[in-house]
Amino acid sequence: MPINSSTKLAPFEADLGYISLNPLQLAAEQCQNVPKSRRGAEFQERQNAILFRCREALAQAQERMRDIYDRNREEQVFNVGDQVYLSTRNLDPKYTGLPNSSKFGPKWIGPYTVVRKVHNHAYELNIQAGNKLHPVFNTGSLKP
């Protein structure tokens, strides 16, 4: 059975709490003489343990992916009054006054002045009245 790299469990095991049996194992399987109430409690304990293991493994995988992503990422910090350029990659041409073809248009527009820091990764820019753009942009769309 294939094991998931993030949860370290087979999908069937993570979902139902046990590894599925193949037909040969089913033919040889004998019924255990365990009271039903105890089997239910054991099943619930096993499911809770599997859920805990899955959450821990996924948290570790998420941390590992965050480290890999942050390894090559440089945090951009701007101050109020800084001049920045704005990427045209995700801007709609009808709101910017740029050519309809992004192939022949500029990749960056500006410079614009940073008016205020809205969030760690978002800044408000001084956009001219002719542009119908929302003035707040993510740092991924800005460059000094």
TAFEN-V347744 format. One record per residue. N is the residue number from 1. PHI is phi as a letter, one per 40 degrees, with the letter a starting at -180 (999 if undefined). BURIAL is I if it has 16 or more other ideal C-beta (glycine too) atoms within 10 Angstrom, else O. D_CENTER is the distance of its C-alpha to the mean C-alpha in whole Angstrom. Layout:
[[N/PHI/BURIAL/D_CENTER] [N/PHI/BURIAL/D_CENTER]]
This chain:
[[1/999/O/27] [2/c/O/24] [3/b/O/22] [4/c/O/18] [5/c/O/17] [6/c/O/14] [7/c/I/17] [8/g/I/20] [9/b/I/21] [10/c/I/23] [11/d/O/21] [12/c/O/24] [13/c/I/25] [14/c/I/22] [15/c/O/23] [16/b/O/26] [17/g/I/27] [18/a/O/29] [19/c/O/29] [20/c/O/31] [21/c/O/35] [22/c/O/36] [23/d/O/40] [24/c/O/42] [25/c/O/40] [26/c/O/41] [27/c/O/44] [28/c/O/45] [29/c/O/43] [30/b/O/46] [31/c/O/45] [32/c/O/45] [33/c/O/47] [34/b/O/44] [35/d/O/45] [36/c/O/42] [37/c/O/41] [38/c/O/40] [39/c/O/38] [40/c/O/36] [41/c/O/36] [42/c/O/35] [43/c/O/32] [44/c/O/31] [45/c/O/31] [46/c/O/29] [47/c/O/26] [48/c/O/26] [49/c/O/26] [50/c/I/23] [51/c/O/21] [52/c/O/21] [53/c/O/21] [54/c/I/18] [55/c/O/16] [56/c/O/17] [57/c/I/16] [58/c/O/13] [59/c/O/13] [60/c/O/14] [61/c/O/12] [62/c/O/9] [63/c/O/11] [64/c/O/13] [65/c/O/10] [66/c/O/9] [67/c/O/13] [68/c/O/13] [69/c/O/11] [70/c/O/13] [71/c/O/16] [72/b/O/17] [73/b/O/15] [74/b/O/18] [75/c/O/18] [76/c/O/20] [77/b/O/22] [78/b/I/25] [79/b/O/28] [80/c/O/29] [81/g/O/32] [82/c/O/30] [83/c/O/30] [84/b/I/27] [85/b/I/26] [86/b/I/24] [87/c/I/22] [88/c/I/24] [89/d/O/21] [90/b/O/19] [91/c/I/23] [92/c/O/25] [93/d/O/28] [94/c/O/30] [95/c/O/29] [96/b/I/30] [97/g/O/33] [98/c/I/32] [99/c/O/33] [100/c/O/31] [101/c/O/31] [102/c/O/28] [103/c/O/29] [104/b/O/32] [105/c/O/31] [106/c/O/30] [107/c/O/26] [108/b/O/26] [109/b/I/29] [110/h/I/30] [111/c/O/31] [112/b/I/30] [113/c/O/30] [114/c/I/28] [115/c/O/29] [116/a/O/27] [117/c/O/24] [118/c/O/22] [119/a/O/19] [120/d/O/18] [121/b/O/16] [122/b/O/18] [123/b/I/22] [124/c/I/24] [125/b/I/27] [126/c/O/30] [127/c/I/30] [128/c/O/33] [129/c/O/35] [130/c/O/35] [131/c/I/31] [132/c/O/30] [133/c/I/26] [134/c/O/24] [135/c/O/25] [136/b/O/22] [137/b/I/19] [138/c/O/16] [139/c/I/17] [140/c/O/16] [141/c/I/18] [142/b/I/21] [143/a/O/23] [144/c/O/26]]
